[in-house]
Amino acid sequence: MKNYLVFIGSFIILFLLLQLLSGAFLTTTFILDYSQATYNTENISEVVEFGNSSSILFYIIVILSATMAYFVPKVMTKFKR
């Protein structure tokens, strides 16, 4: 059980770190096209949304997939014997 908790903990930390690094990279390399931004002002929304309810589902799926990835080798070695 200790190995499982270490695996899940390290997986979550590494996953979040990679998400932060990729977000920082995409933010720094984003170039706004001013020619398109100035002409389409009538379709701009005044409401800003950060994330949605499906992002929680995404993290649950990632944790479940990591859990399955942890147990697959143990199941495979049982069937080989």
C-alpha positions as CSV (number, residue, x, y, z in Angstrom):
1,M,0.0,0.0,0.0
2,K,2.9,2.3,0.7
3,N,4.3,1.8,-2.8
4,Y,0.9,2.7,-4.2
5,L,0.6,5.9,-2.2
6,V,4.1,6.9,-3.2
7,F,3.3,6.2,-6.9
8,I,0.1,8.2,-6.8
9,G,1.6,11.0,-4.9
10,S,4.6,11.3,-7.3
11,F,2.4,10.9,-10.3
12,I,0.1,13.7,-9.2
13,I,3.0,16.0,-8.4
14,L,4.7,15.3,-11.7
15,F,1.5,15.7,-13.6
16,L,0.7,19.1,-12.1
17,L,4.3,20.3,-12.6
18,L,4.2,19.3,-16.3
19,Q,0.8,21.1,-16.6
20,L,2.3,24.2,-15.1
21,L,5.4,24.1,-17.3
22,S,3.4,23.5,-20.5
23,G,1.0,26.4,-19.6
24,A,3.9,28.7,-18.9
25,F,5.5,27.7,-22.2
26,L,2.2,28.3,-24.2
27,T,1.7,31.6,-22.5
28,T,5.1,32.9,-23.3
29,T,5.0,31.8,-26.9
30,F,1.5,33.0,-27.6
31,I,1.4,35.8,-30.2
32,L,-1.8,37.8,-30.6
33,D,-2.9,38.6,-34.1
34,Y,-3.9,42.3,-33.7
35,S,-5.4,42.5,-37.2
36,Q,-8.2,40.0,-36.3
37,A,-8.6,41.1,-32.7
38,T,-9.5,44.7,-33.6
39,Y,-12.2,44.0,-36.2
40,N,-14.3,41.4,-34.3
41,T,-15.2,43.5,-31.2
42,E,-18.9,42.9,-31.4
43,N,-18.5,39.2,-30.5
44,I,-16.4,39.7,-27.4
45,S,-18.0,38.4,-24.2
46,E,-17.8,40.4,-21.0
47,V,-17.7,37.2,-18.9
48,V,-14.5,35.4,-18.2
49,E,-14.5,31.8,-17.3
50,F,-11.6,29.8,-15.8
51,G,-12.0,26.1,-16.3
52,N,-15.2,24.1,-16.2
53,S,-16.7,21.2,-14.3
54,S,-15.2,18.7,-16.7
55,S,-11.6,19.5,-15.5
56,I,-12.3,17.7,-12.3
57,L,-13.4,14.7,-14.2
58,F,-10.2,14.9,-16.2
59,Y,-8.1,14.7,-13.0
60,I,-10.2,11.8,-11.7
61,I,-9.6,9.9,-15.0
62,V,-5.9,10.6,-14.8
63,I,-5.7,9.2,-11.2
64,L,-7.8,6.2,-12.2
65,S,-5.5,5.5,-15.2
66,A,-2.4,5.8,-13.0
67,T,-4.0,3.4,-10.6
68,M,-4.7,0.9,-13.3
69,A,-1.2,1.4,-14.6
70,Y,0.2,0.5,-11.2
71,F,-1.8,-2.7,-10.9
72,V,-1.4,-4.0,-14.5
73,P,2.2,-5.4,-14.1
74,K,1.2,-7.2,-10.9
75,V,-1.8,-8.8,-12.6
76,M,0.3,-9.8,-15.6
77,T,2.9,-11.5,-13.4
78,K,0.2,-13.6,-11.7
79,F,-1.1,-14.9,-15.0
80,K,2.4,-15.8,-16.2
81,R,2.9,-18.2,-13.3
